[in-house]
Amino acid sequence: MTDITVEQLKAKLDNKEEVLLIDVREAWEYEEFNIGAKLIPLGELQGAVDDLDDWIEKEVVVYCKSGARSAAAKDYMIKQGFKNVRNLIGGMIAWQAQFS
C-alpha cells in the first residue's frame, strides 16, 4: 500500500471515510498537538496490535512527528498481517505546516 499525503488524509477525514488513525508518538507529543488519532506509542505497538484485529483488512494510517517512527510502525503492522497500512508522509510537521 502506498503512503498518504497530509492533503489526501485531510480529504478522507473531511469526507468521514472509515480510517483508523494511529499516532505512534509519545504521550507528551500527543498532548501538545494531535488530530484525534488513537495514541499507541511505537514502543507499545507490539502489545497493542492484538486489540486492532477488526482493522486487519481496513485502512490504517500511522503517523508520528516526521514519518520515521510511523514507517517502522507500518512495517511492523504489515508483518503482523495488516493489509492496508499507510504512513503519513512528513507526519505532524507536514500537517501543521499545511493546515495550521
C-alpha positions as CSV (number, residue, x, y, z in Angstrom):
1,M,0.0,0.0,0.0
2,T,1.3,3.4,-0.8
3,D,1.8,6.1,1.8
4,I,-0.5,9.0,2.1
5,T,0.0,12.8,2.0
6,V,-1.5,15.2,4.5
7,E,-3.8,16.5,1.8
8,Q,-5.1,13.0,1.0
9,L,-5.7,12.3,4.7
10,K,-7.4,15.6,5.3
11,A,-9.8,14.8,2.4
12,K,-10.6,11.4,3.8
13,L,-11.3,12.9,7.3
14,D,-13.4,15.6,5.8
15,N,-15.4,13.0,3.9
16,K,-15.8,11.0,7.1
17,E,-14.2,7.9,5.4
18,E,-13.6,4.9,7.6
19,V,-9.9,5.0,8.5
20,L,-8.1,4.2,11.7
21,L,-5.6,6.8,12.7
22,I,-2.8,5.7,15.0
23,D,-0.4,8.2,16.5
24,V,2.9,6.5,17.4
25,R,4.5,9.5,19.1
26,E,4.9,9.7,22.9
27,A,2.1,10.9,25.1
28,W,3.7,14.4,25.7
29,E,3.9,14.9,21.9
30,Y,0.3,13.9,21.5
31,E,-0.8,16.3,24.3
32,E,1.0,19.2,22.5
33,F,-0.9,18.6,19.2
34,N,-2.9,15.8,17.8
35,I,-5.6,15.3,15.1
36,G,-7.8,12.9,17.1
37,A,-5.9,9.6,16.5
38,K,-5.6,6.6,18.8
39,L,-2.4,7.1,20.7
40,I,-0.2,4.0,20.7
41,P,3.5,5.0,21.2
42,L,5.8,3.0,19.0
43,G,7.3,1.2,22.0
44,E,3.8,-0.1,23.0
45,L,2.6,-1.1,19.5
46,Q,3.7,-4.7,19.8
47,G,1.5,-5.2,22.8
48,A,-1.4,-3.3,21.2
49,V,-1.9,-4.9,17.7
50,D,-4.0,-7.7,19.1
51,D,-6.6,-5.2,20.0
52,L,-6.7,-4.0,16.4
53,D,-7.9,-7.2,14.7
54,D,-11.0,-5.5,13.4
55,W,-8.8,-3.3,11.3
56,I,-6.6,-6.1,9.7
57,E,-8.3,-5.6,6.3
58,K,-9.3,-2.0,6.6
59,E,-7.4,1.2,6.0
60,V,-5.0,2.2,8.8
61,V,-2.9,5.4,8.8
62,V,0.0,5.7,11.1
63,Y,1.9,8.9,11.9
64,C,4.5,10.4,14.1
65,K,6.4,13.8,14.1
66,S,8.2,13.4,10.8
67,G,7.4,9.9,9.4
68,A,10.4,7.8,10.7
69,R,8.7,6.1,13.7
70,S,5.5,5.6,11.8
71,A,7.4,4.0,8.9
72,A,8.7,1.4,11.5
73,A,5.2,1.0,12.8
74,K,3.8,0.4,9.3
75,D,6.5,-2.2,8.6
76,Y,5.7,-4.0,11.9
77,M,1.9,-3.9,11.3
78,I,2.3,-5.4,7.8
79,K,4.5,-8.2,9.2
80,Q,1.6,-8.8,11.6
81,G,-0.8,-9.3,8.7
82,F,-2.4,-5.9,8.3
83,K,-3.3,-5.5,4.7
84,N,-3.8,-1.7,4.3
85,V,-1.4,0.3,6.4
86,R,-0.3,3.7,5.2
87,N,2.4,6.1,6.6
88,L,1.5,9.8,6.7
89,I,4.3,11.4,4.7
90,G,6.0,14.1,6.7
91,G,4.0,13.4,9.8
92,M,2.7,16.1,12.1
93,I,5.4,18.5,10.9
94,A,3.8,18.4,7.4
95,W,0.3,18.5,8.8
96,Q,0.9,21.6,10.9
97,A,2.8,23.3,8.0
98,Q,-0.1,22.7,5.7
99,F,-3.1,23.3,8.0
100,S,-2.1,25.4,11.0
